[in-house]
Amino acid sequence: MSYRPLADEIRPQNLDEVVGQRHILGPNGLLRRIIEGGNVPNLIFYGPSGTGKTTVANIIAKQTQRPLHRLNATTASISDIKDIMADIGTLLAPEGVLLYMDEIQYFNKKQQQSLLEFMEDGRITLIASTTENPFFAVFGAVLSRATVFEFKQITAQDALPAIERGISIMEKRLDARVVCEDGVREHLAWACGGDIRKAMNALELLLSAAERAGDVISITLEDAQLAAQKSAVRYDREGDSHYDIASALMKSLRGSDPDAALHYLARLLEAGDMITAIRRILCSASEDVGMAYPQAALIVKACVDNALQLGLPEARLPLAQAVILLATAPKSNSVCTAIDAALADVRAGKTGGIPRHLQNVHADSAGLERKQGYLYPHDFPRHWVKQQYVPDELLGVCYYQYGDNKNEQAARRYWSEIKGED
């Protein structure tokens, strides 16, 4: 009998055995109802690897009793699709086929469009999978003819039953009883990072290398930690996870949650992506803290400089310092809203001529500065004098709104007193 990987042997045969995805495959899940109804439309499955996309495609083929052809867009071509089309209408596929196109984002526009004719007349029912957002990765013509279902990352709790099933299968295969040290199952469930395939590969590796005493095979927690190390880090510099983690870091800083911010920083650093972390941290200093604590920008810049000089792993320390500072600092988005409002006016054409007294002086020696009528603020008490600075078309505009924090309110009171606005 040929070798069969545990990850393949444990593959669910029906919807009830699928790990996770209760939101679409639960008792009243929409995808489950579609599959059980038998009239399956073109589908796009979107989500991380190891979450059941291929498994569900196999179950659909089994339940609808239609031949399933599998292609991987990283290696397939239009000629492969034409070969499949040749079977349609024959005894091999009298009513059309199910085509499972894995990683469809690697097909270019022409290749994806080659599917349209067959999708529209029903000769092909396309089930495409992608780990990237289909609304960016799949061309509109294909997307408009399919229904998108998101497969979510599997939790450690969801993975535990699959690990138990894997152990049971391996016990029969090895004709032995498996004894796990406390914490082994939980570590494998956590370390797989939502990828059941990874968990099964780690489990199979463990059991193949574990010590055996008679009919008992023992797995230690230390071995489990070595076999599953770094599996939980799900990261792709070009994929959705990159942007999701960067976004989560930024929003955690903005939301003043230092623990969450440190978590996402750690995920970026563990993946070796220090630059993304630095960009988000530097941005947050001005976008989310800004005028509430202006010194934060200087401190954060110093931390970033230290990190770049140190390199990883030592760089984790100044970057963690910057993250904690930003997460615990008072918040103000007045800088962001002010410049965005100004940019909106400029882009809308609200500019106007620069007031004469603000224009560049081309001949100071000729005394043109006085003719301009410019009032030099430092010649006046408290270094301020009332004077128009915005173009005539923007008189009365107010982009900057003082935030409700201590620093900005102190500045508001200072200038209100000088300008006599109170």
N, C-alpha and C positions, 0 to 999 in steps of 0.2 A: 504494500500500500504506500502510495507516495505521501510525502510530508505535506501537511496542511497547517498553515500558521493558525495559532489560537485566535487571532483577531478575525480571521475568516470563518473559522469554525463556530465562533460564538455569535456570528451575525444573525440578528433576529429574523424569524420566518414569518412573523405576523405583526400587526401594528401594536398589539399589547406588549410585545417584547422590546419594542424600541425604547431606548433610554432617553428620558427627558422629552422635550417638545410637546408637553401636555397642552400648550396653548393652541396647537394646531392639530394634534393627534389624540387629544383626550376624548372622553365619551361623546362630547358635543362639539369637538373641534371641526372647523370648516374643512380642512384637508381630509380628515378622516371620513367625513360625510361624502365628500366628492369621490374618494376612492371606493367606499362601500357602495355608492350609487352606480359605479361601473362606467359612467360617462366622463372619462378623464380628459380635461382640456390640455392645451399646451401649458407647461409649468416651468417656472424658474425657481430653483431652490438656492437661497442665499444664506451663507453663514460660514463659520470657521470649519476647518477640516475635522473629521472625526466626530461629527455631530449627527450622523445618520442620513445624510442626503442620498448617498448611493444605495444604502439599505432600503430606504423608502421607495426608490425607483424600482428596485428588484421586487419588492412586495406588490407594487402596482402592476408590474408585468405578470406576476403570478396570479393575482386576483382577476385581472382582465383577460388572462389567457392569450396574451398577444406576445409575439416574439420581441425580445429586447436586444437592440444593438447598442454597443457601448463604444464611444469614441472619446479620446482625450484631445482637446483642442491644442495642446502643446505639441502634439506630433501628427495630428490628422490633417487631411487636405480635402479639397473639393472632390477629388477622385474617389476618396473613401466614401463620401456621401453618395456619389453616383453609383458605386458598387452596391450600396444598400438599396438604392432605388431600383436596381435591376431585379431585385427579389419581389418587389411589390406587385401584387396581382397574380403571382404564381402560387403554387401549392405551398411554398415556404411562408408566404405572407399574403393570403388572399384578401385580408381586410386592412392592410397597412401594418406599420410597425411602430413600436415605441423606440425612439432614439434618445439614449441618454448621452448628452454632451457634457463631459466633465471639463471644468475650467473654461467655460465658453468665452471668458474675457480675452483669451489668447487668440481667438478667431478675429481676423480683420473684418472690415465692413463688407467687402465683397464675399468673403466666406460665409458670414452670417446671413447675408441676403440670398445666398444660394439655397437656403432652407425655406424661404418664404413661400414659393410656389407649392411645395409639398405640404407645408403647414396649413395653407389655406384650403386645400381640397381634401384634407383629412388623411392623405396617404402616410403622412408622418405625424405622430403626436410627439412633440419635442418635450423632453424633460431635461432642462439645462441646469447645471450647478455652477456656482461661482463663489469664491471667498471674498469678492469685492462687491461693493454696492452696485447692483445691477442697473440702477438709474444713471450710472456713469459708465459702467463697463459693457453694457449691452446696447446695441444700436436701437433707435426708437422704433423702427419698423418691426423688429422681432419682439421688442418689449410690449408693443401695443397689441400683439396677438397672443400674449401669454399672461398668466396670473402668477404673481410673485408671492412666495411664502418664505418667511425668515426663520431659519433654524438657529436657535439661540445656544450659546455656550452652555455645556452641561455642567451642573454643579457637582461638588464632591458628594453630596447626599444622593444625587441621581446616579452617580457612578458606582456606589457601593454594591447594589444588587448585581450589576454586571461583573464586578470583581468576584463576587460570590459564585456566580455562574462559571466564570473562568476557572476558579479553583476547583469546582466540581468536575468540570471537563478534564482538567489536568490530572485530577486524582484517578479518573477512569483510564486516561491515556497511560499514566505511569504505574497504574495498579498499586497505588500507595495512598496513605492518608496524609494530608497536608496540615501541619501545625504551624500557625502564625504567631509570632511574638506580638504582645499587645502593641497596637498602633500601626501594624503593618498594613492592614486593609485601609485604614483611614489615610495613611501617608500616600499609598498608591492612588487612592481616590482624589486626594488633593493635588498630588504632583502631576497627574496626567493633564492638568490645565484644561479640562473639558474635552479632552480627546480620548475616547474610549480605545481607539486603536493603539495609542501610546501606552495606555494602562495595560492592555493585554500583552503588548510586546515586552514591557517591563516584567510582568508577572511570569511570562513564559521563560524569559531569561533567568529570573530568580530561581524558578523551579528546576530548570535544567542544570544550574550550577550549585544548587543547595546540597547540604550534607544529608545523606540518607542512612538511617539506621533501621535495617529490616524493612518493614513496610511503612515507615514513618519518614516524611520529609519535613525538615524544619526550616522556617524562614525567619531570619532575624531582622529587626528594625534597621540595624546598621546596613545590612545588605540591600534592603529595600530603598534606603536613602541614596545609596550609591547607584543602584540600577535606574532610579527614576529622577536623578538629579537634573535640574533645570528644565524638566519637561513642562513645568507649569508656566514657563515664560512663553506666552503667545505673542509674537511680535514679528512684524514684517515692515521694513522701512518704506516700502512702496504701497502697502495695503491699508485697509481701513483701521487695523489695530494701531498703526502708527499715529494716525490722526485722532483716534478715540482716546488714546492714553495722553497725548499732548493736550487735548481738549479737557480731559478730566483733571489734569494737573492745574491748568489755568483756572478752571471753575472752582476747584477746591481752594486755591489761593484766594480767589474772589469771595468765596463763601466762608472764609476765615476758619477753615478746618485743617489745622496743621497735621493731624494724623493722616487724613486722606491725602493731603498734598505730599507728605513724605512717602506714602505708599506708591503713588504714581511716579514720583521721582525715582524711587528704588527700581521700579519696573523699567524705566528708561535707562538707568545706569546699568542694570543687570544685563540689558540687551546691548550695552556698549554705545548707546546713543546719547552722549553727553551734550551734543550741540543742540538737539531739539529741546532738552531741558533748559539749557542756557537761554535760548531764544524766548521761551515762554516766561522764564523768571524775569528777564530784563524787561519784557513787555509789560508784565503785571505791575512792576514797580511804578510805571507811569500811568497805565490804564486803570488800575484798581486801587492803588494807594495814592499816587499823585500828590496833590496839594495838601492832603490830610497829614502827610509826613514826608515832606520833600527830601529829607535827608536819606530816605530809604533808597532812592536811586543811586546815591553815592556809595552807600554801604553794599548794596547788591552788586554794583559794578566792581567794587573791590573784591568781593567774594568770587565773582566770575573770573576776574584776572588771576586770583590765587588758584582757582580750580584748573584753569588752562595751563598755568605754570607747573602745577603739581602732576596733572594727569591722573587717570584712574589707577588704583582704587582710592588714593588719598583725596582726590577731588570731591569725593562724596561728602567730606566734612564741610568745606566752605559752601557747597551747594545746599546742603541740608540747613546750614545756618541762614542762608538767604531765604530758603523756603519757609522756615519757621518765622523769620522776621516778617516776611510779607503776609503770611497767614494770620499772624497775631497783631499786625499793625492796623490802625484805624483806616477806614476805607473812604475813598472819594473817586467818583468817575468824572469829576468836573473837567479835567483835562481832556478826556476822550470826547465828551459831549460838546465841549467848546470848539475843538478843532474840527469835529465832524460837521457841526452846524456851519462853521465858516467855509469849509470845503463845499458843502451843499450849495451855498449861495454862489460861490465862484463857478461851480460846474453849471449852475443854472443861468450864468451870464450876468449875475448881479455884481458888477464890479464898479464901473464908473470911473471918472477921472480923479487922479490924486489931487487933493487940494493944493493950490499954488504954494502956500506957505510950507508945505511938506516936501516939495520937489527938490531934487538935487541942485545945489548951488554951483553953477558953472564958472562964475567969475566973482569969487569972494572979494577980490581986490577992488572991483568996481562998485562994491557996496550993494550988490543985488539982494543980499540976505535981508537987509532992512526993508527993501522994497517988497520983498515977499510977504512981509508982515509976520514972520515966524516969531513966536514968543518962546524965549529960552527958559525952560522951567527952573533951572538952577539960579536964575536972577530973581526969583520970587520966594516969598516966605514959605518955608517947609517944602521947597522945591516942587511946587505945583502951581499951575495957572490954567484956568479954564480955556479950552481951545478945541476947535474941531479937528479931529484926526481921520474919521472915516470919510469916504466919498459922499457927495451930496445924496446920491441914490440910496445910501444905507444909513442915513440919519436916523437915530433912535434904535438901531439894531443892538441886540444884547446876546452875545454868544456864551459868554462865561457867566455861570451862576455859582455863587459861593456855596460850597458844601456845608453841611450842618456839623462839621467837626470843629474841634477847638482851634486848630491853626487857621482854617479859612474864615471862621467867624471872627477871629482876632483881626485878620487882615480886612475883613468887611467893615468892622467898627472903626479901624484906623482910617480908612479912606473915606468913610462916610463922614467922619468928623472933619477931615481936611477939606472935603468937597462941599461941606455944609448940607449934606443930603438928609440928615436926621432932624 
